[in-house]
Amino acid sequence: HSAVLTIDPAFALGPVRPRLFGSFVEHLGRCVYSGIHDPGHPTADADGFREDVIELTRELGVSTVRYPGGNFVSGYRWEDGIGPVADRPRRLDLAWHSTEPNWVGVDEYMRWCRKAGVEPMMAVNLGTRGVQDALDLLEYCNVPGGTHFSDLRRANGAEEPYRIRLWCLGNEMDGPWQTGHKTPQEYGRLAAETARAMRMIDPGIELVACGSSGRGMATFGTWENVVLTEAYDQVDLVSAHAYYWEEDGDLTSFLASAVDMDRFIEDVVATADAVRAAGKHEKRINISFDEWNVWYIHRAESQPPSGDDWPIAPVLLEDRYNVADAVVVGNLLISLLRHADRVHAASLAQLVNVIAPIMTEPGGRVWKQTIFHPFALTARHAAGQVLRAAIDSPTVETAKYGEVPVLDAVVTHDAETGGLVVLAVNRSTSEPTALEVDLSRLGDLAVTEALTLANPDHTWTATADDSTSVLPEANATATITDGRLGIELPPVSWSVIRLA
Ligand code: AHR
């Protein structure tokens, strides 16, 4: 195979927004307890947060972290999680059939965010709760003082307000599994009224309305249309969630998952813009792709406990990722970047243990899954503007998405440093692809670094004992001849090529 990429620095699509590299911490399984929080761990700080996990969170390059759910938030009473830890109630968490001990709440979480150097993205419960509870939480977090909840925050040790900017108006309210699941009309009204009232407290906040929890939902499209028709003026972003997995050994379709993400984003943009036209609105609603990843959703470990068993922090959704999964994750990031004009935030779901790039042993080791690498490298190197890229690639037939390009790529250009970054995926399961990038409109460039993640066995999976024998490696085939970059991309591979 061979493919050609043509770019021009004049054709910029939008900035590389740091918020594209967000993640997600939910009270689910071992994400919080024995994930970020493990008081018995040798590296634990005064709050019980593992410093080694914080270190890897920084290395991952995560910007915003969504919290506290997910499905969990739709039954959560945030005030259970404040004040002396010993006095906090235990509650049933209906979403994951677990017991929530409330050892970590909003104040601990905000301290963790500060330590990890990430921006919080706070979700309010619009499942079992409504406008007032959202207002109380906002008052607790963002009002300087002199009122009941703001003074409670100060009494709990946070003199200064948290001034959280990014807020999710509930979670996946279109999903029949959601506690307090709603019709689009019901949710749209509630989201609009919650948003309107929240802005009376703090006009500076940015609000995300729930979009669809998957492109395959029966209500997809209608949901966005109705919700945005109700709440257009009150919200800034609409969410999208998508999970992908290799089904029945169909690797070819799985490797093309980003095609589905592309269509998902473009469908939501079209719907939001249709509501804009019909309502004669000025502003545009952009997308917060605030849950995305590979998730083997049907595996037994994704099924919550049942009956009288309501454990604290059970092992749930602890997927182990192989090389192909990492290639897909890298490709999903390419899709998000390619839509930088309209996708203004995104969150890899999730951060630790639960469908996560970072894994922990209780009291023990921390290690990186394969998906850690494409995320960390993209977050570190993508910079400046995303360029429109004309991709001329051979195609491959997929059962799920029809004919798709074998080669997928995105390019970022930093006008200040002159740095160019090419992120590329070879979706072929058997053939290398020779990629050529026409650099003639970019002046003199040299390859600074070319790294490729691949392995003859794409099912190689990282474990606690061996998480390093397959890592992104220098790709020695990268060369520049007559203003053209050439590189050979092995089958089932993800690469980053940096030029300056
Ligand atoms: O990330 C796991 C779960 O997936 C979240 O709790 C929910 O929002 C989604 O269905």
Residues whose N, C-alpha, C, O or C-beta is under 5 A from the ligand:
A	BS01	AHR	G70 N71 F72 E172 A349
